[in-house]
Amino acid sequence: MSNKSKKEKINENKMGSMPVKRLILSMSAPIVVSMLVQSLYNVVDSVFVAQISEEAITAVSMAFPLQQLMMAVGLGTAVGVNSYLSRSLGAKKFSQVNRIANNGLFLAFMSFLVFFLIGLFLSEQLISIQTDNLEIISHGPVYLRICLMGSFAILMHLMFERLLQATGKTLYTMIAQMTGAVINIVLDPIMIFGWFGLPAMGLSGAAIATVISQWIGFLLIAYFCISKEKDINISFKYMKPDLKIIRDIYAVGIPSIIMISIVSVTIFSLNQILSRFSITAVALLGIYFKLQSFIFMPVFGLNNGIIPIVGYNYGANNKERMREVIFLGMKYAAGIMFVGTMIMMIFPDQLLGLFNASPQMMKMGRVAFRVFSTSFVFAAICIVSTGVFQAIGKGTLSMTISIIRQLVVLVPLAYLFSLTGNVDRVWWSVLIAELIALSICIKNIKKIL
């Protein structure tokens, strides 16, 4: 049997023939576990920061939109590469796989240069336009600058991660991400509070711990991709920019970048709206997003495992198998979100207590968490649906749904509700926006199926 025939047989056995339930589990379980650990880090990181002061956690909340923008560019580009690779593998176009992968790494490096410059020159302005609190302005820009200028590792990590996912090697992505997250959890208190003879660096220490752990995770996943991945050859000779490949990557990547970037715009806008009430409201929103990630990240992990399966079978024109993957994915995602809803509904006090919440934040948070959680199951269906649209090359549709949900519905409604002077009413804009997005997703999924 020729090498090409062997490669085709391996890919077909994995993506085209393995029983769907087992395939989804084998593809998604490592990603889900790694994202749970990553989410645990996000929560623990914020718990440590909250011990500094409420202003410190507010500063991190205000830096979050810019960090999210950086992640949007890195993750969106990686999603474009993942989708293109999966469809090429499904269509047996092995000759262009190396060029796609290496052009993706080139694009990740170029993205780093952009965010390095933003961090160097614009960090102070980006924090100061959100607040006039001098304590926040004195610490927030330093935290943001370190994270953006040190973004090389996380941007390259995201790309290597998607290369491994596209070929089904998700176990390695789990090991690398878990290693980085655990190291971050260990380093955070050491560098924030100055343990073991080190100086207490506060927010700067939190940022430095994050960058160090990202580098360790990046080096590990790069090793796995170069040494264990036999279907992709990482080499400078393939990194010569190919405009056609870059265009095809960004056909899915740019809508994905815009879609994820909209989260940054939304959070920035909500911070502005909530700051009219108090910095406590802004800090609460930041805490919610950290806790929310612990519930949403497993669904995103499940979705990341499903995308290459859908893309492969779409490229192979196996519609029946694709439908089975989609329905099971929605079922599993809704189940995860239901558990998350129960946690938020029943234990808001315990969750807020982790962050040294003031009585004012505790009272506000009880209402916010319970209102937010009513939208979780609906969000699960939307997440899987938009992943399907990305997998089959309809990234623009995913982007449009995200724009409608967040910029057309959520932000304007939040502003209108804020005019009542009751912050509790602002939270309901999330549920209304999710229900509208759900109706659009269901309508378009029916067209595909």
C-alpha positions as a LaTeX table, in Angstrom:
\begin{tabular}{lrrr}
\hline
Residue & $x$ (\AA) & $y$ (\AA) & $z$ (\AA) \\
\hline
Met1 & 0.00 & 0.00 & 0.00 \\
Ser2 & 1.39 & 3.43 & $-0.93$ \\
Asn3 & 2.08 & 6.11 & 1.70 \\
Lys4 & $-0.78$ & 8.18 & 0.31 \\
Ser5 & $-3.19$ & 5.24 & 0.54 \\
Lys6 & $-2.13$ & 4.58 & 4.11 \\
Lys7 & $-2.66$ & 8.21 & 5.03 \\
Glu8 & $-6.11$ & 8.23 & 3.44 \\
Lys9 & $-7.06$ & 5.04 & 5.24 \\
Ile10 & $-5.96$ & 6.41 & 8.62 \\
Asn11 & $-7.88$ & 9.65 & 8.14 \\
Glu12 & $-10.98$ & 7.83 & 6.88 \\
Asn13 & $-10.93$ & 5.39 & 9.78 \\
Lys14 & $-10.73$ & 8.25 & 12.28 \\
Met15 & $-12.93$ & 10.99 & 10.88 \\
Gly16 & $-15.13$ & 9.21 & 8.41 \\
Ser17 & $-15.75$ & 5.75 & 9.89 \\
Met18 & $-15.39$ & 5.73 & 13.67 \\
Pro19 & $-18.78$ & 5.55 & 15.48 \\
Val20 & $-19.93$ & 9.12 & 15.97 \\
Lys21 & $-20.39$ & 9.03 & 19.75 \\
Arg22 & $-16.93$ & 7.58 & 20.28 \\
Leu23 & $-15.41$ & 9.97 & 17.74 \\
Ile24 & $-16.92$ & 13.04 & 19.41 \\
Leu25 & $-15.70$ & 11.79 & 22.79 \\
Ser26 & $-12.18$ & 11.04 & 21.53 \\
Met27 & $-11.93$ & 14.42 & 19.79 \\
Ser28 & $-13.62$ & 16.58 & 22.41 \\
Ala29 & $-12.82$ & 15.03 & 25.80 \\
Pro30 & $-9.16$ & 16.15 & 25.89 \\
Ile31 & $-10.12$ & 19.65 & 24.79 \\
Val32 & $-12.94$ & 19.84 & 27.35 \\
Val33 & $-10.60$ & 18.73 & 30.16 \\
Ser34 & $-7.91$ & 21.21 & 29.13 \\
Met35 & $-10.42$ & 24.05 & 28.88 \\
Leu36 & $-11.85$ & 23.20 & 32.29 \\
Val37 & $-8.36$ & 23.48 & 33.74 \\
Gln38 & $-7.85$ & 26.74 & 31.83 \\
Ser39 & $-11.14$ & 28.05 & 33.20 \\
Leu40 & $-10.12$ & 27.00 & 36.70 \\
Tyr41 & $-6.98$ & 29.07 & 36.23 \\
Asn42 & $-9.07$ & 32.09 & 35.16 \\
Val43 & $-11.17$ & 31.80 & 38.29 \\
Val44 & $-8.20$ & 31.23 & 40.62 \\
Asp45 & $-6.30$ & 34.11 & 39.01 \\
Ser46 & $-9.20$ & 36.48 & 39.68 \\
Val47 & $-9.60$ & 35.15 & 43.23 \\
Phe48 & $-5.98$ & 36.10 & 43.96 \\
Val49 & $-6.34$ & 39.51 & 42.27 \\
Ala50 & $-9.53$ & 40.19 & 44.26 \\
Gln51 & $-7.52$ & 39.84 & 47.48 \\
Ile52 & $-5.55$ & 42.96 & 46.46 \\
Ser53 & $-8.60$ & 45.24 & 46.23 \\
Glu54 & $-11.86$ & 45.81 & 44.39 \\
Glu55 & $-10.02$ & 48.37 & 42.25 \\
Ala56 & $-7.53$ & 45.68 & 41.21 \\
Ile57 & $-10.25$ & 43.29 & 40.00 \\
Thr58 & $-11.91$ & 46.24 & 38.25 \\
Ala59 & $-8.63$ & 47.04 & 36.47 \\
Val60 & $-8.43$ & 43.45 & 35.22 \\
Ser61 & $-12.06$ & 43.71 & 34.08 \\
Met62 & $-11.19$ & 46.83 & 32.10 \\
Ala63 & $-8.15$ & 45.17 & 30.54 \\
Phe64 & $-10.24$ & 42.15 & 29.55 \\
Pro65 & $-11.75$ & 43.64 & 26.33 \\
Leu66 & $-8.27$ & 44.22 & 24.89 \\
Gln67 & $-7.08$ & 40.78 & 25.92 \\
Gln68 & $-10.23$ & 39.38 & 24.33 \\
Leu69 & $-9.44$ & 41.28 & 21.12 \\
Met70 & $-5.99$ & 39.71 & 21.06 \\
Met71 & $-7.52$ & 36.28 & 21.58 \\
Ala72 & $-10.06$ & 37.03 & 18.87 \\
Val73 & $-7.37$ & 37.64 & 16.28 \\
Gly74 & $-5.34$ & 34.59 & 17.33 \\
Leu75 & $-8.27$ & 32.24 & 17.75 \\
Gly76 & $-10.16$ & 33.49 & 14.68 \\
Thr77 & $-7.12$ & 32.98 & 12.44 \\
Ala78 & $-6.57$ & 29.53 & 13.97 \\
Val79 & $-10.24$ & 28.62 & 13.36 \\
Gly80 & $-9.79$ & 29.60 & 9.71 \\
Val81 & $-6.74$ & 27.35 & 9.47 \\
Asn82 & $-8.52$ & 24.50 & 11.28 \\
Ser83 & $-11.55$ & 24.69 & 8.97 \\
Tyr84 & $-9.42$ & 24.87 & 5.81 \\
Leu85 & $-7.21$ & 21.97 & 6.93 \\
Ser86 & $-10.15$ & 19.77 & 7.90 \\
Arg87 & $-11.95$ & 20.35 & 4.60 \\
Ser88 & $-8.71$ & 19.70 & 2.66 \\
Leu89 & $-8.13$ & 16.44 & 4.55 \\
Gly90 & $-11.75$ & 15.38 & 3.95 \\
Ala91 & $-11.40$ & 16.11 & 0.24 \\
Lys92 & $-8.03$ & 14.23 & 0.18 \\
Lys93 & $-6.11$ & 17.35 & $-0.89$ \\
Phe94 & $-2.98$ & 16.45 & 1.06 \\
Ser95 & $-0.57$ & 18.44 & $-1.08$ \\
Gln96 & $-1.72$ & 21.81 & 0.27 \\
Val97 & $-1.91$ & 20.83 & 3.96 \\
Asn98 & 1.69 & 21.88 & 4.72 \\
Arg99 & 1.25 & 25.25 & 3.04 \\
Ile100 & $-1.95$ & 25.94 & 4.96 \\
Ala101 & $-0.38$ & 25.05 & 8.32 \\
Asn102 & 2.79 & 27.06 & 7.82 \\
Asn103 & 0.98 & 30.10 & 6.46 \\
Gly104 & $-1.12$ & 29.95 & 9.62 \\
Leu105 & 2.02 & 30.17 & 11.78 \\
Phe106 & 3.24 & 33.12 & 9.71 \\
Leu107 & $-0.06$ & 34.92 & 10.31 \\
Ala108 & 0.15 & 34.23 & 14.07 \\
Phe109 & 3.57 & 35.89 & 14.20 \\
Met110 & 2.33 & 38.95 & 12.30 \\
Ser111 & $-0.58$ & 39.23 & 14.76 \\
Phe112 & 1.90 & 39.26 & 17.64 \\
Leu113 & 3.77 & 42.23 & 16.13 \\
Val114 & 0.53 & 44.23 & 15.99 \\
Phe115 & $-0.39$ & 43.58 & 19.64 \\
Phe116 & 3.17 & 44.18 & 20.81 \\
Leu117 & 2.94 & 47.71 & 19.41 \\
Ile118 & $-0.55$ & 48.26 & 20.87 \\
Gly119 & 0.69 & 47.18 & 24.29 \\
Leu120 & 3.80 & 49.36 & 24.05 \\
Phe121 & 2.12 & 52.60 & 22.98 \\
Leu122 & $-1.61$ & 52.48 & 23.84 \\
Ser123 & $-2.09$ & 50.62 & 27.15 \\
Glu124 & $-2.50$ & 53.72 & 29.32 \\
Gln125 & $-4.97$ & 55.37 & 26.96 \\
Leu126 & $-7.04$ & 52.19 & 26.67 \\
Ile127 & $-7.51$ & 52.01 & 30.45 \\
Ser128 & $-7.88$ & 55.72 & 31.18 \\
Ile129 & $-10.76$ & 56.20 & 28.72 \\
Gln130 & $-12.78$ & 53.74 & 30.80 \\
Thr131 & $-12.34$ & 55.33 & 34.23 \\
Asp132 & $-11.07$ & 58.34 & 36.15 \\
Asn133 & $-10.21$ & 56.25 & 39.24 \\
Leu134 & $-6.53$ & 57.01 & 39.89 \\
Glu135 & $-5.77$ & 53.66 & 41.54 \\
Ile136 & $-7.10$ & 51.76 & 38.54 \\
Ile137 & $-5.23$ & 54.01 & 36.12 \\
Ser138 & $-1.98$ & 53.52 & 38.06 \\
His139 & $-2.05$ & 49.71 & 37.87 \\
Gly140 & $-4.29$ & 48.68 & 34.95 \\
Pro141 & $-2.05$ & 49.87 & 32.08 \\
Val142 & 0.99 & 47.99 & 33.40 \\
Tyr143 & $-1.01$ & 44.76 & 33.61 \\
Leu144 & $-2.37$ & 45.24 & 30.08 \\
Arg145 & 1.03 & 46.19 & 28.65 \\
Ile146 & 2.73 & 43.06 & 29.95 \\
Cys147 & $-0.04$ & 40.79 & 28.63 \\
Leu148 & $-0.08$ & 42.33 & 25.14 \\
Met149 & 3.68 & 42.69 & 24.69 \\
Gly150 & 4.13 & 39.10 & 25.84 \\
Ser151 & 1.44 & 37.72 & 23.53 \\
Phe152 & 3.78 & 35.83 & 21.17 \\
Ala153 & 3.48 & 32.57 & 23.12 \\
Ile154 & $-0.33$ & 32.50 & 23.40 \\
Leu155 & $-0.87$ & 33.42 & 19.73 \\
Met156 & 1.52 & 30.70 & 18.53 \\
His157 & 0.03 & 28.25 & 21.04 \\
Leu158 & $-3.46$ & 28.80 & 19.61 \\
Met159 & $-2.23$ & 28.06 & 16.09 \\
Phe160 & $-0.31$ & 24.89 & 17.00 \\
Glu161 & $-3.32$ & 23.76 & 19.03 \\
Arg162 & $-5.65$ & 24.03 & 16.04 \\
Leu163 & $-3.17$ & 22.21 & 13.78 \\
Leu164 & $-3.23$ & 19.23 & 16.14 \\
Gln165 & $-7.02$ & 19.39 & 16.51 \\
Ala166 & $-7.53$ & 19.39 & 12.73 \\
Thr167 & $-5.81$ & 16.00 & 12.50 \\
Gly168 & $-7.51$ & 14.55 & 15.58 \\
Lys169 & $-4.56$ & 14.69 & 18.01 \\
Thr170 & $-6.40$ & 16.48 & 20.79 \\
Leu171 & $-4.68$ & 14.62 & 23.65 \\
Tyr172 & $-1.50$ & 16.61 & 23.06 \\
Thr173 & $-3.39$ & 19.91 & 23.15 \\
Met174 & $-4.84$ & 18.88 & 26.52 \\
Ile175 & $-1.41$ & 18.12 & 27.98 \\
Ala176 & 0.08 & 21.42 & 26.83 \\
Gln177 & $-2.82$ & 23.58 & 27.95 \\
Met178 & $-3.16$ & 21.86 & 31.32 \\
Thr179 & 0.57 & 22.24 & 31.96 \\
Gly180 & 0.46 & 25.96 & 31.28 \\
Ala181 & $-2.66$ & 26.48 & 33.39 \\
Val182 & $-1.30$ & 24.57 & 36.39 \\
Ile183 & 1.97 & 26.50 & 36.27 \\
Asn184 & 0.00 & 29.74 & 36.14 \\
Ile185 & $-2.03$ & 28.76 & 39.21 \\
Val186 & 1.19 & 28.01 & 41.09 \\
Leu187 & 3.00 & 31.18 & 39.99 \\
Asp188 & 0.11 & 33.60 & 40.62 \\
Pro189 & 0.26 & 33.83 & 44.44 \\
Ile190 & 4.05 & 33.64 & 44.43 \\
Met191 & 4.41 & 36.66 & 42.15 \\
Ile192 & 1.36 & 38.65 & 43.31 \\
Phe193 & 2.04 & 38.43 & 47.05 \\
Gly194 & 5.82 & 37.91 & 47.00 \\
Trp195 & 6.25 & 34.43 & 48.43 \\
Phe196 & 9.62 & 32.64 & 48.85 \\
Gly197 & 11.61 & 35.86 & 49.06 \\
Leu198 & 10.31 & 37.39 & 45.83 \\
Pro199 & 9.00 & 40.97 & 45.88 \\
Ala200 & 5.21 & 41.42 & 45.97 \\
Met201 & 4.35 & 42.64 & 42.47 \\
Gly202 & 0.55 & 42.83 & 42.66 \\
Leu203 & $-1.15$ & 43.07 & 39.27 \\
Ser204 & 2.20 & 43.13 & 37.47 \\
Gly205 & 3.01 & 39.79 & 39.08 \\
Ala206 & $-0.28$ & 38.34 & 37.84 \\
Ala207 & 0.54 & 39.43 & 34.29 \\
Ile208 & 4.11 & 38.11 & 34.43 \\
Ala209 & 2.90 & 34.75 & 35.78 \\
Thr210 & 0.45 & 34.55 & 32.88 \\
Val211 & 3.12 & 35.24 & 30.25 \\
Ile212 & 5.59 & 32.73 & 31.76 \\
Ser213 & 2.97 & 29.97 & 31.82 \\
Gln214 & 1.94 & 30.79 & 28.23 \\
Trp215 & 5.54 & 30.35 & 27.08 \\
Ile216 & 5.82 & 26.97 & 28.78 \\
Gly217 & 2.54 & 25.80 & 27.21 \\
Phe218 & 3.62 & 27.11 & 23.80 \\
Leu219 & 7.00 & 25.36 & 23.87 \\
Leu220 & 5.36 & 22.09 & 24.87 \\
Ile221 & 2.66 & 22.16 & 22.19 \\
Ala222 & 5.19 & 23.24 & 19.53 \\
Tyr223 & 7.28 & 20.20 & 20.47 \\
Phe224 & 4.27 & 17.91 & 20.17 \\
Cys225 & 3.27 & 19.35 & 16.81 \\
Ile226 & 6.76 & 19.12 & 15.33 \\
Ser227 & 7.68 & 15.70 & 16.75 \\
Lys228 & 4.35 & 13.84 & 16.86 \\
Glu229 & 2.37 & 15.29 & 13.96 \\
Lys230 & 3.22 & 13.24 & 10.86 \\
Asp231 & 0.57 & 14.68 & 8.55 \\
Ile232 & 1.93 & 18.23 & 8.79 \\
Asn233 & 5.51 & 19.33 & 8.18 \\
Ile234 & 6.47 & 22.54 & 9.99 \\
Ser235 & 9.25 & 24.15 & 7.97 \\
Phe236 & 10.36 & 27.64 & 6.96 \\
Lys237 & 10.28 & 26.58 & 3.32 \\
Tyr238 & 6.47 & 26.33 & 3.54 \\
Met239 & 6.07 & 29.63 & 5.41 \\
Lys240 & 6.42 & 31.80 & 2.33 \\
Pro241 & 3.19 & 33.83 & 2.30 \\
Asp242 & 0.73 & 32.42 & $-0.22$ \\
Leu243 & $-1.96$ & 35.02 & $-0.93$ \\
Lys244 & $-4.48$ & 32.45 & $-2.15$ \\
Ile245 & $-4.10$ & 30.33 & 0.99 \\
Ile246 & $-4.20$ & 33.40 & 3.24 \\
Arg247 & $-7.37$ & 34.54 & 1.49 \\
Asp248 & $-8.99$ & 31.14 & 2.01 \\
Ile249 & $-7.91$ & 31.04 & 5.67 \\
Tyr250 & $-9.43$ & 34.44 & 6.30 \\
Ala251 & $-12.61$ & 33.58 & 4.40 \\
Val252 & $-13.52$ & 31.80 & 7.64 \\
Gly253 & $-10.94$ & 33.51 & 9.87 \\
Ile254 & $-11.99$ & 37.14 & 9.45 \\
Pro255 & $-15.66$ & 36.50 & 10.25 \\
Ser256 & $-14.47$ & 34.47 & 13.25 \\
Ile257 & $-12.16$ & 37.30 & 14.35 \\
Ile258 & $-14.97$ & 39.82 & 14.02 \\
Met259 & $-17.36$ & 37.49 & 15.83 \\
Ile260 & $-15.01$ & 37.02 & 18.79 \\
Ser261 & $-13.93$ & 40.69 & 18.73 \\
Ile262 & $-17.54$ & 41.68 & 19.15 \\
Val263 & $-17.27$ & 40.25 & 22.66 \\
Ser264 & $-14.57$ & 42.87 & 23.35 \\
Val265 & $-16.78$ & 45.66 & 22.05 \\
Thr266 & $-19.71$ & 44.31 & 24.05 \\
Ile267 & $-17.78$ & 44.05 & 27.32 \\
Phe268 & $-16.25$ & 47.50 & 26.79 \\
Ser269 & $-19.71$ & 48.94 & 26.17 \\
Leu270 & $-21.23$ & 47.16 & 29.16 \\
Asn271 & $-18.37$ & 48.44 & 31.35 \\
Gln272 & $-19.23$ & 51.96 & 30.23 \\
Ile273 & $-22.92$ & 51.45 & 30.95 \\
Leu274 & $-22.32$ & 49.84 & 34.35 \\
Ser275 & $-19.75$ & 52.44 & 35.42 \\
Arg276 & $-22.66$ & 54.89 & 35.63 \\
Phe277 & $-23.88$ & 52.85 & 38.59 \\
Ser278 & $-20.59$ & 51.97 & 40.38 \\
Ile279 & $-17.19$ & 50.32 & 39.99 \\
Thr280 & $-18.75$ & 47.44 & 41.94 \\
Ala281 & $-21.05$ & 46.74 & 38.97 \\
Val282 & $-18.05$ & 46.74 & 36.60 \\
Ala283 & $-16.10$ & 44.42 & 38.90 \\
Leu284 & $-19.13$ & 42.12 & 39.19 \\
Leu285 & $-19.35$ & 41.79 & 35.41 \\
Gly286 & $-15.67$ & 40.87 & 35.26 \\
Ile287 & $-16.12$ & 38.25 & 37.97 \\
Tyr288 & $-19.15$ & 36.84 & 36.16 \\
Phe289 & $-17.19$ & 36.39 & 32.93 \\
Lys290 & $-14.46$ & 34.55 & 34.81 \\
Leu291 & $-16.98$ & 32.20 & 36.42 \\
Gln292 & $-18.98$ & 31.90 & 33.22 \\
Ser293 & $-15.90$ & 30.64 & 31.41 \\
Phe294 & $-15.82$ & 27.62 & 33.74 \\
Ile295 & $-19.25$ & 26.66 & 32.38 \\
Phe296 & $-18.88$ & 27.82 & 28.78 \\
Met297 & $-15.35$ & 26.56 & 28.12 \\
Pro298 & $-16.34$ & 22.87 & 28.17 \\
Val299 & $-18.98$ & 23.67 & 25.56 \\
Phe300 & $-16.40$ & 25.52 & 23.48 \\
Gly301 & $-14.10$ & 22.53 & 23.91 \\
Leu302 & $-16.85$ & 20.20 & 22.72 \\
Asn303 & $-17.46$ & 22.54 & 19.82 \\
Asn304 & $-13.77$ & 22.63 & 18.89 \\
Gly305 & $-13.80$ & 18.83 & 18.74 \\
Ile306 & $-16.91$ & 18.81 & 16.56 \\
Ile307 & $-15.75$ & 21.43 & 14.03 \\
Pro308 & $-13.10$ & 19.28 & 12.29 \\
Ile309 & $-15.48$ & 16.29 & 12.23 \\
Val310 & $-18.21$ & 18.34 & 10.57 \\
Gly311 & $-15.70$ & 19.95 & 8.21 \\
Tyr312 & $-14.22$ & 16.59 & 7.22 \\
Asn313 & $-17.57$ & 14.96 & 6.52 \\
Tyr314 & $-18.83$ & 18.05 & 4.73 \\
Gly315 & $-15.75$ & 17.88 & 2.48 \\
Ala316 & $-16.40$ & 14.14 & 1.99 \\
Asn317 & $-20.09$ & 14.91 & 1.19 \\
Asn318 & $-21.28$ & 12.61 & 4.00 \\
Lys319 & $-24.36$ & 14.60 & 5.05 \\
Glu320 & $-26.00$ & 11.87 & 7.14 \\
Arg321 & $-22.95$ & 11.49 & 9.36 \\
Met322 & $-22.65$ & 15.27 & 9.60 \\
Arg323 & $-26.24$ & 15.55 & 10.83 \\
Glu324 & $-25.64$ & 12.93 & 13.52 \\
Val325 & $-22.59$ & 14.83 & 14.77 \\
Ile326 & $-24.53$ & 18.11 & 14.93 \\
Phe327 & $-27.50$ & 16.71 & 16.85 \\
Leu328 & $-25.32$ & 14.87 & 19.36 \\
Gly329 & $-23.17$ & 17.97 & 19.81 \\
Met330 & $-26.21$ & 20.09 & 20.63 \\
Lys331 & $-27.51$ & 17.47 & 23.06 \\
Tyr332 & $-24.22$ & 17.25 & 24.95 \\
Ala333 & $-23.73$ & 21.05 & 25.00 \\
Ala334 & $-27.23$ & 21.65 & 26.37 \\
Gly335 & $-26.59$ & 19.08 & 29.12 \\
Ile336 & $-23.40$ & 20.84 & 30.21 \\
Met337 & $-25.14$ & 24.20 & 30.25 \\
Phe338 & $-28.06$ & 22.87 & 32.29 \\
Val339 & $-25.63$ & 21.84 & 35.02 \\
Gly340 & $-24.10$ & 25.33 & 34.84 \\
Thr341 & $-27.53$ & 26.92 & 35.18 \\
Met342 & $-28.22$ & 24.96 & 38.36 \\
Ile343 & $-24.87$ & 25.95 & 39.87 \\
Met344 & $-25.45$ & 29.66 & 39.19 \\
Met345 & $-29.04$ & 29.52 & 40.42 \\
Ile346 & $-28.37$ & 27.65 & 43.68 \\
Phe347 & $-24.90$ & 28.87 & 44.75 \\
Pro348 & $-24.48$ & 32.58 & 43.86 \\
Asp349 & $-23.41$ & 33.51 & 47.41 \\
Gln350 & $-20.74$ & 30.82 & 47.56 \\
Leu351 & $-19.39$ & 31.77 & 44.12 \\
Leu352 & $-19.20$ & 35.47 & 44.97 \\
Gly353 & $-17.65$ & 34.67 & 48.32 \\
Leu354 & $-14.59$ & 33.32 & 46.51 \\
Phe355 & $-13.85$ & 36.87 & 45.36 \\
Asn356 & $-14.10$ & 38.58 & 48.74 \\
Ala357 & $-17.33$ & 40.24 & 47.55 \\
Ser358 & $-18.62$ & 43.23 & 49.49 \\
Pro359 & $-22.23$ & 43.19 & 50.80 \\
Gln360 & $-23.19$ & 45.51 & 47.92 \\
Met361 & $-21.64$ & 43.18 & 45.32 \\
Met362 & $-23.22$ & 40.15 & 46.98 \\
Lys363 & $-26.70$ & 41.65 & 46.74 \\
Met364 & $-26.20$ & 42.75 & 43.14 \\
Gly365 & $-24.59$ & 39.47 & 42.14 \\
Arg366 & $-27.41$ & 37.23 & 43.37 \\
Val367 & $-29.80$ & 38.80 & 40.89 \\
Ala368 & $-27.27$ & 39.04 & 38.06 \\
Phe369 & $-26.09$ & 35.42 & 38.26 \\
Arg370 & $-29.62$ & 34.01 & 38.32 \\
Val371 & $-30.76$ & 36.14 & 35.39 \\
Phe372 & $-27.66$ & 35.36 & 33.32 \\
Ser373 & $-27.95$ & 31.62 & 33.90 \\
Thr374 & $-31.45$ & 31.44 & 32.40 \\
Ser375 & $-29.81$ & 31.93 & 28.98 \\
Phe376 & $-27.19$ & 29.17 & 29.24 \\
Val377 & $-29.04$ & 26.29 & 27.53 \\
Phe378 & $-30.08$ & 28.57 & 24.65 \\
Ala379 & $-26.46$ & 29.72 & 24.34 \\
Ala380 & $-25.34$ & 26.08 & 24.03 \\
Ile381 & $-27.41$ & 25.56 & 20.87 \\
Cys382 & $-26.08$ & 28.83 & 19.43 \\
Ile383 & $-22.44$ & 27.90 & 20.12 \\
Val384 & $-22.71$ & 24.55 & 18.36 \\
Ser385 & $-24.65$ & 26.11 & 15.47 \\
Thr386 & $-22.08$ & 28.83 & 14.83 \\
Gly387 & $-19.34$ & 26.19 & 15.01 \\
Val388 & $-21.12$ & 24.21 & 12.31 \\
Phe389 & $-21.35$ & 27.29 & 10.11 \\
Gln390 & $-17.60$ & 27.85 & 10.52 \\
Ala391 & $-16.82$ & 24.20 & 9.78 \\
Ile392 & $-18.58$ & 24.28 & 6.40 \\
Gly393 & $-17.02$ & 27.59 & 5.38 \\
Lys394 & $-19.97$ & 29.86 & 6.26 \\
Gly395 & $-18.06$ & 32.01 & 8.72 \\
Thr396 & $-19.90$ & 35.14 & 7.60 \\
Leu397 & $-23.17$ & 33.68 & 8.87 \\
Ser398 & $-21.64$ & 33.04 & 12.30 \\
Met399 & $-20.35$ & 36.60 & 12.34 \\
Thr400 & $-23.74$ & 38.04 & 11.39 \\
Ile401 & $-25.51$ & 36.15 & 14.18 \\
Ser402 & $-22.95$ & 37.38 & 16.69 \\
Ile403 & $-23.34$ & 40.98 & 15.54 \\
Ile404 & $-27.12$ & 40.78 & 15.85 \\
Arg405 & $-26.98$ & 39.15 & 19.28 \\
Gln406 & $-24.47$ & 41.48 & 20.88 \\
Leu407 & $-24.37$ & 44.80 & 19.05 \\
Val408 & $-27.88$ & 45.06 & 17.62 \\
Val409 & $-29.76$ & 43.63 & 20.62 \\
Leu410 & $-27.68$ & 43.21 & 23.79 \\
Val411 & $-25.83$ & 46.54 & 24.08 \\
Pro412 & $-28.74$ & 48.80 & 23.03 \\
Leu413 & $-31.12$ & 46.96 & 25.37 \\
Ala414 & $-28.64$ & 47.16 & 28.24 \\
Tyr415 & $-28.37$ & 50.91 & 27.70 \\
Leu416 & $-32.14$ & 51.37 & 27.54 \\
Phe417 & $-32.65$ & 49.31 & 30.70 \\
Ser418 & $-29.92$ & 51.33 & 32.46 \\
Leu419 & $-31.96$ & 54.49 & 31.92 \\
Thr420 & $-34.47$ & 53.16 & 34.45 \\
Gly421 & $-31.82$ & 53.62 & 37.13 \\
Asn422 & $-32.14$ & 49.97 & 38.22 \\
Val423 & $-29.01$ & 47.95 & 37.50 \\
Asp424 & $-30.89$ & 44.66 & 37.99 \\
Arg425 & $-32.86$ & 45.33 & 34.81 \\
Val426 & $-29.68$ & 45.57 & 32.72 \\
Trp427 & $-29.00$ & 41.86 & 33.18 \\
Trp428 & $-32.20$ & 40.84 & 31.34 \\
Ser429 & $-30.79$ & 42.13 & 28.05 \\
Val430 & $-28.58$ & 39.01 & 27.94 \\
Leu431 & $-31.51$ & 36.57 & 27.92 \\
Ile432 & $-33.46$ & 38.53 & 25.31 \\
Ala433 & $-30.42$ & 38.71 & 23.00 \\
Glu434 & $-29.78$ & 34.96 & 23.37 \\
Leu435 & $-33.37$ & 34.05 & 22.47 \\
Ile436 & $-33.22$ & 36.15 & 19.29 \\
Ala437 & $-29.89$ & 34.56 & 18.30 \\
Leu438 & $-31.34$ & 31.10 & 18.97 \\
Ser439 & $-34.21$ & 31.67 & 16.55 \\
Ile440 & $-31.78$ & 32.71 & 13.80 \\
Cys441 & $-29.48$ & 29.73 & 14.43 \\
Ile442 & $-32.33$ & 27.19 & 14.30 \\
Lys443 & $-33.63$ & 28.65 & 11.05 \\
Asn444 & $-30.23$ & 28.37 & 9.35 \\
Ile445 & $-29.34$ & 24.95 & 10.77 \\
Lys446 & $-32.55$ & 23.59 & 9.23 \\
Lys447 & $-31.35$ & 24.80 & 5.82 \\
Ile448 & $-28.09$ & 22.88 & 6.18 \\
Leu449 & $-29.70$ & 19.68 & 7.42 \\
\hline
\end{tabular}
